[in-house]
């Protein structure tokens, strides 16, 4: 049981180290302005779902301030922003090749079943 947990932890830690190196090499950062802007966009989107199409800036800013006073929310939103930034970086830097394969070949390649 400990060996299985170690492998799982090692994989997660390895991913974090690789992600951290990629972020540092490409100067990917989250600023407080990024966090405020992203939060405001999410709040406006959610308000629109409930029929409030044009909330005032003061209303949105008040909600943003309350949301950002919660450290758990700040962490969650920061992770979402970082995921978006990393995805955009990968789209920009990695060239994808299109290749038609059968379902069986796809499964073999994706899961390393050679």
N, C-alpha and C positions, 0 to 999 in steps of 0.2 A: 504494500500500500504506500509506503514511504517512497519507494522507487518511482512509482507511477506519479505521485504528487511532485517529486523532484523533476521528472521529465516535463511535466506540465509547466511548472514554474520556470524551468530553464528555457523552454520555448518562448514563454511570455517575456522573460527578461532579455533574451536574445533579440526579439522583435523590438522591444523598447530601445535597446542600444543601437540597433540599425536605424530605427526611425530618428533617434536623437542625432546620430551622425549625419544623416541625410538633411535634417533640419538645419544643423549647424553649417554644413557645407554650402547649402543654398540660401542661408540667411532667412529662413522661414521663422517668423515670429508672430506672436499675437500681441497687439497693443490694446490699451484700454479703450481707445476709440473703436478698434475692430469689435471689441466685446460689446460696447454700447450700441454700435450700429447694427450688429447682428441681432442683438436682443430686441431692439426697437422694431426691426423688420419682422421678427418672429411674433412679437406682440401685435403688430398691425395685422399680420396675416391671421392670427387667431381671433382678433376682434372682428375682422371681416367675416369670418366663418359664423359669427354670432350676430351678424347684421349691422355692426357698427363700422360703416364703410369709411367715414372720415373723422377719426378721433383727432382731438386737438393735440398739438405738440406737447402742451403742458400735461395732458392726461397720459400720453405715452411716456414722457420723461419721468413722471411720477412712478409709473409702473416699473420702468427700467430701473430706477433707483432702488425700489423695493426688491426687485428680483436680484439685482447685483449685491444687495446687502446679505444675501444668503450664500454662504461659501460653497455649499453643495451645488447650487444652481450655477455659480460661477465656474466651478470645475466641469460640470456637465456641458455647459455652453462652450467653454474653452476647448474641450475635447471635440465637440462638433465642428468648431471653427478650424481646428487643426486638421481634422479629417478632410474637410473641404479644401484647405490649402494644400495638403499633401496630394489629394486627388488631382487638383489642378496642376501641381508640379509634375506629377507622373504623366498626365496627359500632354504636357508641354515637352517633357524631356524624353519620354519613351515612345519609340515608333512601334506601332502594332502592325503585324503582318496578318492579313486575312488568309485563311487556309480552310478549304473544305475537307472535312473528314467524316467518316461514319460515326455513329453513336458509340460503337464499341471501341473504336480507335480513340475517340475523345475521352472516354472513361479511362482507358489505359494510360493515356498521356497525362490526364489530370491527377490520377491517383497513383502514378508511378508503377503501374502493373505491367512491367515489360517481360 
